[in-house]
Amino acid sequence: MMVTVFLLAVSLMLIGYTLTVVEAMRHSAAWGMATLIPPLAIVFAIWRTRQQPVATALLVLPLVFILFAMPFFRLS
């Protein structure tokens, strides 16, 4: 169960990351290249939340879930 939830969160985060990189490439080539480094992609996504709310949600919410909710799952 835990592995399935984790893989779902990671796949949603990958979709959000891809959408963020595409939006960054549309914004400028420099941001596009910078978002290939994942922490800068999170910065760009939060900075451009109004222009890309779905990508930001798909990138940030699974990350929050993995960091805060996953430790409460039992390892069995």
Residue pairs with C-beta under 8 A, 6 or more apart in sequence:
1 73
2 70
2 73
2 74
2 75
5 70
5 73
6 66
6 70
9 62
9 65
9 66
9 70
10 62
10 66
12 58
12 61
12 62
13 58
13 59
13 62
13 63
13 66
15 58
16 45
16 54
16 55
16 56
16 57
16 58
16 59
16 60
16 62
17 38
17 41
17 59
19 52
19 54
19 55
19 58
19 59
20 35
20 41
20 44
20 45
20 52
20 55
20 56
20 59
21 32
21 35
21 36
21 41
23 44
23 48
23 51
23 52
23 55
24 31
24 32
24 34
24 35
24 41
24 44
25 31
25 32
26 32
27 44
27 48
31 44
34 40
34 44
35 41
35 44
41 59
42 59
42 60
42 63
45 52
45 55
45 56
45 59
45 60
46 56
46 60
48 56
49 56
